[in-house]
Amino acid sequence: MSALAAGADGAAARQSQPTKERPSGPEVDFAAVQADGTPVVDLQPTEVEVRLNDRVRIVRALRRVATAPAPIATGAPARTTPPYGTNESVAAGRSFVLAVDQESFTAGREPLLRSAVEGLLTAFTPADQAMVVALPFGGVMLPFTSETARIRRAVEGLSGQGSRNETGSELACRTRRFLESLEGFLQEHAGRRSPLTVVLFTAGLAGPRRDAPMALAPGMCELPVDQFRQIAVTASAARANFYVLQPADIGMSAASWRASIGGVGDLGSDNPLEGIEHLAGATGGARLPLDATGTGSLLRVARESSAFYVAELEPERGDVFGRSRSLAVRVARRGVTVRARPAITFAERPRRTGTTRLAVADVLLSRDAFTDVRLRVAGVTMREPDGRVRVGVVIEPADPVAPLASVGAVLVEGGGRIVGRWFGKDPAERPLLGAIAAAPGTYRLRVAAIDADGRAGAAEDDVDATLTPAGPLSLGSLVLGVSRNGATEPRLEFGSEPTAIASFDIYGGPAGLRLSATLEVARDPDGPALVTVPLALTRADASRVVATGVAPIGALPPGDYVVRGVIQLEDGTRGRVIRTLRKVAR
């Protein structure tokens, strides 16, 4: 534990000094989901084909971005706690736009919207945010917020403004008004760095129509196909992914079909489903039912939006920025559905100058995922003399020899407030250790690092910053490590090491208290022990005893194991602390 305590000394983060960078290529984001809507977790670049303007482009790199905790399938077995956090552990959060076509819904149908939104809010995380928009005239009813109560109130305040006896021309006119307002809204969000999930509620839209017989000039409610195509362009610039929710009982207009066999009197189709199909096709959106069962459709949206992929393409001299291009993404895996916009607009990346270089503090405060520097991180709990706890920070760069220019960490409580910070004094130290004092509780540890080339990485880990009670005693976190130069060096991932050293602190208790302590290695928290060894107890000071044991792991096959530190008092009181050990093939 002394190595972790020594890492508490911090200093302000130094800005990185980039040397030379490989030219970055344009990036394409898309989702790949299984039949139940769960995102695929292990796509490889060789499985992805990207076409721009119908030309196949080389996928240079592929990374997965988690925006929310991974959904757990119903009936799935309980999983062991991950041994550490990684770049993939960062839940970057999602931005939802709940857009309602008010003129399409008649009064009294509002409960359909409220029930559906409730399904989304049950899967809402503190990192998510949602906006409520009423189109064409209401505008933004609620700006982006993470407060579910405010989202509910905003949706409850929406009311249907549609007509029960709508003619075909009236359908076309209101569709045009809606599309124009939707285009204006999307234009305000052009150039986003992260995708926007647009959940569009509509009870019907007109398809393209002249609104006048062929022999005459187009009518005042003409709806050209370019109106839909322009939505595709603005959606690509805003990185907007569409889900179109429609009532299951949409019917044809009451207006009669007036076209003769020669087309005389043909004003266009009055089918309110045609416009929905056109909009979904133009945006690459998924159509989902909006029915009395309520929450199911948006629960699927929540699952599908919990992760996406970013494919970096090999740059070409002819790459065009700021202009829409056709896009097609295919995945060579059975049973996988790709969600991708049919068009994309590459935004020009801002060039960093000497005064705008990215700093560790920027990465720590950002909600974005940073994956260029791969990290493994973990937090462990120790007791402070003043009754608070100290969260020890353990950081392992995936590339152990990669030169880091700066590193830091923050501890974040559930509401998003930062309760403590740490900045590394010497990023070249191995292992990288730090500490942050905090009140007991549950936190999210976010660690950021920038390497010598200016590339950034961020990883996160959930930390239970509480001590484990055991009668009159309290137990700190179990820490795993290896022996190096006569000292114990914390380690997050093991390979060919023959043994792993486990230790934890025991606090309190009267003098002379007798107890026994053992170390166990098992496959799961409550499974039978594969290895059992005694723990040595060494008094560190008047109120702290350190329990240490050496577990043989050389013969264990690669995989995840649970290491259990167990103590038992004379009266039979037991206490234990556990940590997952990951062994990889090397």
N, C-alpha and C positions, 0 to 999 in steps of 0.2 A: 504493500500500500504506500510505502514511502515514495516510490517513483511517481505515483499519481499525485501525491500531495505536493511534490516538488514542482509539478507542472503548473501550479496555480499562478505563478508569477506571470504577468502579461505585459504587453506593450502595444502601442498603437500599431495598426496594420500598415505595412508599407505598400505603396502602390507598385504594381508590377511594371517592369521595364521590358516590353516586348522586344525580341530580337528580330527574327525573321519568321514569317508566317506562310504556311501553304495557302495558296489562293483558295478561298472557300467557294463551293459550288452552290447553285440554287437549291432550295429545299422545298419538298412536297410533303404535305401532311395528309394522312388518311387514317381511317380506322379499319381494323380487320376483326370481325366478330364471328363467334360460333353461332350455332342454330338458336341457342337460348339467349343470345345477346351478350354473352361474356366475351370480353376482348381476348384475342390470342396473345400469349405471353412470350413466344419463342420464335418469332419470324426471323429468317435469315435473309441477307441481301440477295442471295442467289434465288430466292423464292419470289422476288418482287420484280415485276415488269412495269416500267413507267414510260408512257408515250406522251410527248409534247408535240402538238400539231401533227399527230400521227407518225412521229419518228420515235423509235425506241432510244432511250437515253441510258447511259451506264449509271447504275446505282453505286456510288462510291462508298457510302456508309449508311447504316440503318440504326436508328435508336428508338427506343420505346419511352414514351413520356406518360407517367402515371398522373392522373388528375384527381383521383379519389382512391380510397382503399379498395383493394381487389375484392370483388364480390365473391362470397363463398357459396358454392352450390349446395342446394338442399340435400341433407343426408350425407354430406362429405365428412370424412373422419376428422377429428380434431388434429390440428397441426401443432408441432412444437414451435415455441417462440423463436423467431429468427435470431441467429447469434449476433448479428450486427445490422446496421442500416447501410444502404448503398445509395447511389444516385437514383436508382429505380424506386427507392423508398420515398422519394420526395413527392408528396401529393400537391401538385401545382395548383389545384383548384380549377373549377369550371365556371364559365360565364354563360348563363342562360338568359335568353330573351324570350319572355312569354308574350307573344304578339297575338292580339285578338282582332279579327275582322268583325267589328261590331255591327256593321250594316248587314252582315249575312245571317246573324242570329236574331230570331224573333224573341220578344219578351217571354220570360218563363223558362228559357232553356239554359240559364246561367248555372244551375246546379251541375250540369255536365262539365263545365269548365272547372268549377271549384273542386269537384271530386277528383278530376284528373290531376290538377295541380297538387292536391294533397299527396298523391302518390309520389310525385317528385320530391316534395319536402321531407318525406320520411327517409329519403336517401341523401338528404342535404348534409354537407360537412361544413365545418367552420371556415374552410378555405374557399367554399363555393360562394357565388354571388348571382343574383338574379335581378332582372329589370322587367317591369310590366309596361307594355305599350299597347295603346288602343288606337287602331287605324280604321279609317283614314284621318279622322279629325281630332281624336282625343290626345294623340301624341304620347309622350312619356308620362305615365301615371305614377311611376315609382322608379327612380334611378337605381343603379346597381347597389344592392345591399345584401348582407349575409344574414339579416334578421328575418327569420321565418314568419314571425308574427306580423311584421309590416308587409311581407309579401302576401300573406293571407288576406289582410285587410284591403290591400289594393285590388286583389282579384274579386273579393266580395263586393267592391264598389263598382264593378263593371256591369253594364246592363245591355241587353240586346236592343238593337235599333232597327231591325229588319222589318220588311213588309211581308204580310202573309199572302198577298196577291200580286206578286212581282211579275211584270212582263219581261219578255226577252230583252227588250231595249233597256229597261231599268236594270236588269242583271248585268248587261254589258257596261252601262254607265258606272255602276258602283264598282265593278271589277276594275275598270280603268282608274277610278279614283284610288282604289286600294293599292294597285300596283304602283302608281305614281308616288303615293306616300311611302310605300315599302322601299322603293328605290331611293327616295330621299333619306330615309332612315339609315339604310345600308351605307350610303355615301358618307355619312357622318362617322362611320366606323372603319373607313378604309385605312389600310396600312397597319392593322393590328399585328402584334407579335405572337399572339396565341389565338387559337380558334374560338369562334363564337357559335354557341349552340342555339339556333333559333327554333323555338317550338311555336308553330303557327296554328292557331285555331280558326277554322273557317267552316261555314255551313254551305259553301258553294261558290264557285267562280265561273264566269263565262269563258269559253274558249275563244280563239281568234274569230272575228266575224266582221262583216262589212256594215251590218245594221241597215242595209238598203238593198233593193233588188239589183241584179247585175247590170241592168240597163241604165241605172241612175248613179249619181255620185255617192260616195260613202255617206252613211248617216252620221248624225251628231254623236252617236255612241259607238262609232267604229272602234274596234279593238284589234289592231294589227299584231301579227306574231312578233314583231320587233319589240313590243312592249314586254313580252316574256323573256326574250333574249337579253334585254338590257338588265333584267333582274339577275340573270346568270353572270353578267359582267360585274355588277356591283357586289354580288355575293362573293365572287372570287377575290375581289380587292379587300373585302372585309373578313375573309377567311370564315365565312358563315356556313355552317352545316345545318341543313334544314330537316325538320321533322314536321310533317303536315298532318294534323289531327282533324278528322271530319266525323260528324255524326253518322252513325250506321244507317240511319233512315232517310238519307237525302233522296228526294224524289224529283221528277221532272217538273218543270214550270207548268202552271195552269194554262199558259198561252197555247193556242192551237198551232199546229204545223201548217204553214200556209204555202209552201213551195209546190208548184205544179211539176209535172213530169219533165218539163223543159227548163225548170229552174226559175220560172217567172214567179215573183213574189218571195223568193228565198232571201230572208234577212240574215240567216245564220242559225246555228244550233242554240236551243234554249236549255240544253242539258247542263246543270250546275256542276256535274262531275268533270266535264271536259277541261274547264279552267284549272281545276285542282290537279288533273293529270299533267297538263302543260306546265304548271308551276313546279311540280315535283320533278318532271323531266328536265326542266331548264336548270334547276338547282342541284340535281342529283339527290334530292331529298327522299326520305322514306315516308310512306303513307301509313298511318296507324289509325285504328278505329277509336272513336270517342262515343262510348255507350254508357248505359246506366250502371255497369259494374264498376266504373270509376277509375281506380288507380293503376290498373295493369299496364296501360300503354306508356305512361310516363315512368313507371318503374323500369321498363325496358330501355327508355331513353337514358335513365340514370345509369344502368348497367353498361350500355354501349359507349357512353361518354366517359367512362372511368379510366380510359387509356387510349392513346393514339400513337401512331408511328410517324417519324420524320425521316424521309429518305433524302440524303444529300446526293445530288447528281454531280457527275464529272462536268466541270465548267467547259463551255464552248465559246468560241469567239463571237458567234452570232446570238448569244443569249440576250433577250430583250427584257428590260425592266420597266415597270410602270404601265404595261399593256397586257390585256387579257389574251391568253392562249388556250387552246383546247387541251384537255388533260384526260388521260385514261390510265387507271392503275389496275393491274391484275395480280393475283396471288396464286401461285402454283401449289395449292393445298386443297384437298377435298373438304367440303363442308364449311368453308370459310367464305363469308360475305364481306366485300369491300365497300366501305362508305367513303366516297371521294367526290368532290365537286367536279363537274364536267369541264370546268374552266379554271384557270389559275392566273393570278397576277403577281409577278415577283416584284417585291418592293426593294428598292435600292438600299443596301445596307450602309448605315452611316459609318464613315471612316473615323477611327479614334485617333485623336492627336495627342500630343504630349500633355495637354491639359484636360483631356477627357478619357484617359485610360481607366479601365475598369478596376475598382479596388475591392478588396475582400468585404468591406462594410457594405458596398452596393449589392454584392451577391447575397450576403446574409439577409438583407432587408427585402430583397426581391422575392416575388412569388413564383418566378419562372424556374424551370429546370435547367441545370447546367451540367453537361455530361462529358465535356472534353477532358477533364481530369477525373479519373475514376478513383473513388474513395470507399473505404470501409470505416465505419464509425460506430462507437458504442458509448453509453453512459453508465457509470457504476456509482453506487451510493455509499457515502461514508458520513460519520457523525461529526458535527462541529461542537466545540465546547459551549456555545451559546444556545444550544437546543435546535439550531437549524441543521441542515444537512449540506454536504458538499458533493456535488455531482462531478465525479472524475470523468474526463473526456479522453478517450483513446481513439487515435486516428492512424489508419494504415493506408497510404497510397497504394493502389493496385500495382503500380510500377514502383517497386521499392527504391530504385535509383533515380527516379524522376526528380529533377531539381525544382523545388517549390520556392516561389518568391515571397509568398505571404499566406497565412492561414489564420482562421478565427472560428469562433463558435458562439451561438446564442442559445439560451434556454427560453422556450416560449410556452406560456400556459394556454389552457383551452380557449380562452377568449381572444387569443392572438397577441396578448401583451408580453413583451420581452422582460423577463425578470432578472437576467444576468448575461454578461458578455465575457468572452475571453479572447485574447489575441496572442498568437505565438510570438515569443521573442526571437527564436531561432528556428525558422521553418526547415532547416537542414537536419535537425535532430531526429534520431530514430531510436526508439519509437517517439511519436509526437504525442505528448501528454499535456493535459491542462485540467483545470478545475473551476467550477462555478458554484458559489454559495447560494442557497435558496431555502425557502420554507418547504417543509415536507409536502408532497403532492405529486401529481402526474403531469409530465411535461413532454414537449417535443424538442429534441436536441437537433439543431441545424448547424452543420459544419460546412465551411467554404474554404476553398484553396485556389490559388492562382499560381501557375507554373512560370518558369523563366521566359516562356514564349508568349505570355499573356493569355493563355487559355484558362478557363475557369471550370471548376467542378463544385457541386453541392450535394451533400448527402444528409439524410435525416434518420433519426432513431427515436422510438418511443421510450421514455424513461419513467419508471416508477420510483420516484425519489423518496421512498419511505424505508424505515428499518423494519425488519421482521421480528415480531415479539416471540419470545420463548421463555415463559414464566417471568422471572425477575430480570431476564437478559434481553438484549436486542442484538440482532445480527445485521451486519452490513452486507453489501452485494458480494457475490462470489466472483472472483477475478481469475481468469486463466492466463497462463504464460509459460515461458520457457526459461531455462537457466542460461545466462550469458555473463561471462566474466565475473563469476561469483555472486551475481545478483539475479533477481527474477525480473524478466522483461515481459510486460503484458503482450499478449498475442490474440488476435481475433480469428485467425484462420490457420489451420494446421495442415501439414503435408506429410513429409517423411520423418518428422520428429518421433523418437521412440517413446517419449513421455510428455505429459502435460502437467504443469504445476498449478494447483488450485489453492486459493487462499481467500479468507474472509475474516472480518473483524468481529469480535464478540465484546459487547459493551455492558457495563453494569454488573450487578450481582454482589452479594456480600463476600468478604474475604473468606477463603477456604471452601467455597462452593465446589462440590465435586460433580463432575460430568464426564461423559464419554463422547467421542467425536469420530465419525467415519466419513470417508469419501466414497461415493458410488458413481459408476458410469452405467447408464441404461439407454434404451432406445426411445423411451418416452417418459414423461414426468412420473408416472406411477407404475411403470413396468418393472420386471425383475432386473436386478443388478447383474450386469455382465462382468464388472470389476468392483471389488470392495477392498479398500486399504484404510489403515488408521490415519487419523489426522494428528499432527503434532501441535501442541498448544504452547505458545510462547508469550509471556507477559510483556507488552510493549510499554505500558505505563500503569498508573494506579487504577484506571478505569477501562483499560482496553487490553484484550488478549487476541493474538493473531493465531488462527487455525490454518495450518499448511499441510498439504498432502501431495504426493506424486502419483499420478495415475498412468500405468503403462497403456499406450495407445498404438504402438507400432504394429501390432497384429490385427487391429481393427480395420475392416474394409472402409473405403471412403463413404461418407454420408454424414448425417446429423445425429448427434448423441446428446443426451441430457446428463450433465454432471451435477450430482446432488451432494451438498455438504450437510450432514445430519448431526445434530447434537442431542443428547439425552441426559436429563438430570436424574438424581437419585430417586426422586419421587415419581419418575416415569414421564415427566413433561418432556415433550419433544419439540424440536424446531428444525427447520431446514431452509436452505437457500439453493437455488438452482440456476444454471446457465447452460445454454446450448453450445456445444462444441462442434464445429464443422471441420471435417477432414476431407481434403481434396486429393485427387491423384496427381502426383508430381514425378 
